[in-house]
Structure formats: C-alpha cells, structure tokens
Amino acid sequence: MARRTRIRRDGGEGQGPDVASPHVERRLPYFDPLNEEGLARLEAQVDWIMQDVGLEFRDDPEALRLWKEAGAKVEGTRVRAPADWIRDLCLRAPREFTQRARNPARSVTIGGVNQVFAPIYGAPFVRDLAGGRRYGDMESFEKLVKLAWMHPNLHHTGLVICEPCDVPVSHRHLDMVYTHMRWSDKPHLGAITEQSRAQDSVDMAEILHGADVMNEHCVIMGNVNTNSPLLVDKVVTQAIQTYCGRGQGIVVVPFILSGAMGPVSTAASVCQAMAEAMMCCAYAQLVRPGAPFVLGNFLSSMSLKSGAPTFGMPEPVLSNYAIGQMARRVGLPLRCGGSLTASKLEDAQAAYESADSMHSTMLAGAHFVLHAAGWLEGGLCTGFEKLVMDADRLGSYQKVLGGLNVSDEALARDAYEEVKPGGHFLGCAHTMRNYQTAFYEPALSDSENVESWEEGGSLDMRARAYTRWTGMLARYEAPPIDADKDEELRDFIARRKSEIPEAWY
C-alpha cells in the first residue's frame, strides 16, 4: 500500500505519489475543442507546409544525405516530402515508452494515458526570498536538483534546472549531468548544445546504467528546439543522431512566439509547430526506426507593442488544446505547456498565468511537461519558492486527472445507513476509513482561521514556501549509488575536462 505522510508546516515531506507511483495515470477525458472539420483544416495546413513549403535542414550534410537517400525532395538545404510518407514514418515511433531511472521504481512511462511533470529548464538566473535575484551557480543548481528529487509531485528532474554560470560553458554539461545522476535517482535529460556534449551525456548514461540495460531501455533523452520558423539546424539533427542513434529518446519542440517566429494567428502557428516537429520525428525514424520521440509545442503570444513574450494568455491555452488533439491523431507522445508566467515574483500575476497555462496543459493531455515548476520572468529565472509552490499545486492536478471515483466505497451507502437525517458524517465508519485520502491537502495553502494564522506569524505564501524548501534541504539524504559506477563517472568527467579547453561562451 502506498505510504501517505501528513504535511508539516515546517517543510516536512508533502503529500503525493511515492516511489511506487512515479507518474500520473490519467482517467479524466481529454478536452477536445476542435470538431472534425476544424481538425481536417489544420491537418491540411500541416501537410501543405511539409509538402509544398518544406523545412530548411542547415549545417549538417549528413542530415541532407539521409533525407535524399530516403527519397525526400532536397533542393539545396530545403527538404520537402509527401505528407502521408512523413505520417507513416511518425507511426514508427512508439506511442508510449518508459524512461528507466537509476532507481527502476522511479522509472516513468511517457505517452498513452500517462503524464510526467519535470521542473523548469534553462534559466540563467535564480531567485529566493533570502538571496534575491542572482546568476545561477553550481550550489544553487545542486540544491534545485535535490528539491526536484525530494518533491513527490515532480517525477523527472530535467537537466538545466538553472544555468551554473560559475562553471565554464564547455565543462558545465558534465557537472550538470553528474549532479542529476548522483544526487537524484529519478530520470533526467542529457545535454544537446553541441554534439560532443550530447555524446558525453550518452556515454555517462552508459556508465551509470550499463551497456546491456541501455541496449534494451531508454535511460536518457535530449530536449531540443527547432529554430523557428521552418529551420532545423545541426543542434537538432546531431542531437537526434546521437540520442536516437543509440536507441535513446529525443524531445523536439518548436519554440514559436506568434507574430515573430510564426504567424500572428494561433491556428497557423499550431500547424507550423506540428509540421516542424513531425519532420523531425520522421528524420529520427530514418536515423533509427522505433527511436522514442516526443512531439513538442511551446507556443507563446507576445506583446505587439514591446515584443515581449506573454504567458498564460488565451491563445497559448487554445494552442495546448489543439496540439493535444492533433498529436493524439498522429500517435505521438506530447510535450507542451508548464507553469509559465512573465511575472518577476511569486505574485498574483504569477499565480493566475501559471494556473491557466498548467491547467490547459493538463486537460490537453501533455505526456511530458517541462517547466511544470519554478518558472519565473518568462523563463529567465528559477524561483526556489516558485518551485515548491508550483509542485504543491501539481498534486491537485494529479488528483483531478484521476477522475471521479464512482466505486461502491465512493458512493458510501453504508454511511447513509449509519448517519440519521440532520446528523453529521464526521465520525462515521466511512469517514474513518477514508479520511486520510479523501481530500488533497496542499502543503503551502493556509486554510485555518485568521487567529491561527496570526499566531503563526502571519506568513504569506512566499514565506511559507521559503520555510518549506529550506526545511526539505535540511532533511535531504542522498539516494545510494554504486561506488564503482560513481568512481567511473568521476574519472570520465576528469578525463573529459582535461581534454576540453575551458570556454566561457
């Protein structure tokens, strides 16, 4: 039986799935706003982009060679292909797959009815209540990895939970991947910014998991963005070659600011995202049929006055729903959304933008959700308080995704036999059997009366979140790791750092 621990206000362990339930199994129906006519129009637009407009595949002759040999129309660096062929290639990718964790009990299944939540990715800055806003460093990075590992509502630790800017750019991928491997036993991502860094990540994964396990399982994935509009550069194609070529997974996400990297209309940008991602999936299947692939969508609106991206707005919310319907018809796992906001602090703006963005992500059926916790300032900053606040809220989404229980126990007929009209159910047998699991109890929300709140120091949500994450770190205990594998990883890192000159940009 899954263990439940009572939430403590001092930052103790929170409520949520334990090791035996590392991802969410969805029972709630999807929210599909498009009718068949609308879907047909969007899919025709996707096909037109792939067949008639095409995508640029630049700076990688190997990618062009592979496309040409497979039968695509290649003119210079422009690649066009019949839409039905691209869709057939996409069908070679699994509809769902498992990313095996160092601790197999924490392995996650991506696709199908499963949803996996991972923290923010890529922020150069961090912020917390005591230290304020500052450049990310290795100390902050390690703390954030530990928090993501400890929190039961985060199933995956991602990779660049913040940029450790005190480590040379040419070396930091080694330290980041090792930190995830050593201080967490949840699944994680690998580096992608250069092919050698992707290869280092794959090589480290082979050390940690063993070649035999890696031959049979996906143990690491890369996450890359196309260079929208309609450009796939060598960062993407070489990451696909490195990860998929070794039988590992790849997540490809067109990052489209509508009005800049895509048309100002949401429908056109959604179609562009689908075309870019599907072409990359097809390429991945040319590299290695059956390689795990996650189709991504990161569509944001923007202020046409300033050019600044906006988050939690109605247009990206609609894009999540549309991309969810379309990805299910293509048969690919989906990545989109997250707890996104343009706010600089954990304020009301952050709350409503993050809630709208994440709620639509949940209903749309995104299978892998980066940026599910910690995102501030349009993705430029990781907030320590925001991380635990968002993760706390993810528990409520998981409860919703479980759907409405209509079992005999849930209908509680025996309770009506025990409790007479005008009575109460507080002490009845049905309540006593179910009181521990009946309601989701958020660790950070304060539902007590104002007198109790004042006696506790009148703490607002940010202050409670600060207490929460500092308390978690005070109780952190590292998951065990095989000493020989740890030594081999550290030797590999030392050797690679001696071979790679330090570079800070």
Secondary structure, DSSP 8 states (H G I E B T S, - for coil): --------TTS---SS--TT--SEE--S-------HHHHHHHHHHHHHIIIII-EEE-S-HHHHHHHHHHT-EEETTEEE--HHHHHHHHTTS-SEEEE--SSGGG-EEEETTEEEE------SEEEETTTEEEE--HHHHHHHHHHHHH-TT-----S-SS--TTS-HHHHHHHHHHHHHHH--S--EE--SSHHHHHHHHHHHHHHH-HHHHHHSB--EEEEEE-SSSEE-HHHHHHHHHHHHTT-EEEEEEEEEBTTTB-SSHHHHHHHHHHHHHHHHHHHHHHSTT--EEEEEEEEEE-TTT--EE-S-HHHHHHHHHHHHHHHHHT--EEE--S----SSSSHHHHHHHHHHHHHHHHHT-SEETTSS-EEGGGTEEEHHHHHHHHHHHHHHHHHHT----SHHHHTHHHHHHS-TT--STTSHHHHHHTTTSS---SS---S-HHHHHHTT---HHHHHHHHHHHHHHT-------HHHHHHHHHHHHHHHHHS-----
